[in-house]
Amino acid sequence: MSTYPPMTTMAPTMAPTQPPSSIPKYIIYRWDVILGTAQHRVPIIYVKPDLYFIDLVQKNDYIIKVLIENTGTIYDGQVVLASVNKSSAVPNCRPNFYNDTGYYIVTLFTDWYGYPTNGSLGSATFLNKV
C-alpha cells in the first residue's frame, strides 16, 4: 500500500517557493534509453514540469531523487538518483521538440532494464537529492 498521494494530471497551483501540502506525482510521458559513460545504457523519462518541479530541480542543482511507480517493471518502488535537463538539450540539440512538448528529460542513474510493458508508462515523484 502506497503512502504517496494519488497521481494527478493537473499541475499544482502553488508558488515555486511554497512547499506543497503533499508531494506531487508527475505522469511519465515517454521512456527512452541513451548511452552513458563507457557505452553504458541508462534510462531517461520525459515529464512536463510545473513551478514546483522547476524550483525543486534548481534548488538541487539539477540532481534529484526520483521514485518510479506503476510501470510494471523493476523500477517500481525504487528511489533513484537522476539529473534533469530540458528536452531541447538532452539527448541532443532539439529546440523544436522542446518548444512543441515542454518536456524535461530525467536521466536515471541506474541500468537500463527495458520499456514498461503493462500499458502504463508510470509516474514519478521527485525528491531532494539529500
N, C-alpha and C positions, 0 to 999 in steps of 0.2 A: 504494500500500500504506500503510495507516494505521499510525502508531506508537502509537496510543492503545490502552488495554486494551479487551477485548471488553465489550459492553454487558451489564449485569447487571440483573435485575429485582428483586433484593433490595437493601435499603439496607445500606451498610457498617455494621458493628457496632463503631464506634470512638467514643471520647470526642470531644466537639466541639473540644477544644483540641489533639488529636493530628493531625498531618498524615497523610493516607492514604499507604500504600505505593505506590499508583497513583491517578491522578486518576479518580474515578468518573464514569460516564456516567449520565444520567437519561433515562428514557423521556419523550417528549413525548406528553401525553395529548390535547392539543387545540390547534388553531391558530385564531386569530381576527384580525380587523383592527379597529382603533379610529382615531378621528380624533385626530391630534396637533395641534401648533400650526399655525395658518393653514390649517386644513382638510386637512392633510397626512395621508394614510393610512399607518399603521405597523402592523407585525405584532406580535401577542402570542402567547406559548406558555404552556401550563399544564404544571406539573411537580409531583410530590409530593416535598416536602422530607424530608431526614433531618438529623441533628445536624450533620454535616459541612457540608451546604448552608447551613443557618441560620447557623452560625458564620462561614462564608466571606462571606455577604452582610452580616452585621452588621459584620465587620471592615473591609469595603469600603464602608461607609455606603450599602448597598443599590444600589450601582452596580458592576457586574461586567462581565467579558468572557464571551462565550458562543461556543463552537464548535458549529455545527449540522452534523449528518451524517445520511445515509441518508434524505433526504426526496425525492430525485429532482428537486430544484429548484435555482434559482440560489443558494440559501442554503448548500448543501452545501460544506463546507470553508472557509467564511468565519468569521472571528472578528469578532464584532460587539459593540459596547458596548451595555449594557442596564441598565434599572432593574428592581428586584424589589419586589413587594408581595404581600400576602395577597389571595386572590381575594375576600375579603369587602369590600375597599375599591376594587378596580380591576376592570373599567372603571366600576363604580358600586357603591353600597352593596348588598351581597348576603350578609349574615351567614349565612343558611341554606345557601346554596351552599357557602360555605367549611366550615361545620360538617359538611355531607354528604360533601364530597370531600377536604378538607385541601389543595387545590391552592394553589400560589403562582403568580402571574402574572409573567412575564418580558416586559417591553416592549422590543423590539429597536429600537435607534436606527438604523433603515435604512428604505428604501422597501418598500412592500407590493408583492409580485410574484405573489401568489396562493397558494392552498392546495396542499399536496402532492397529487400525482395518481397516485403509483405504488403506492398501497395502504399505505404506511408513513408514519406521522407523524414518524418520525425519532427522533434522540436529541440530547441537549445535554450538553456538557462545560462546566463553569463554572470560570472562572479569575479570578485577582486582576485588578483594573482597571488596575494599573500594570505 
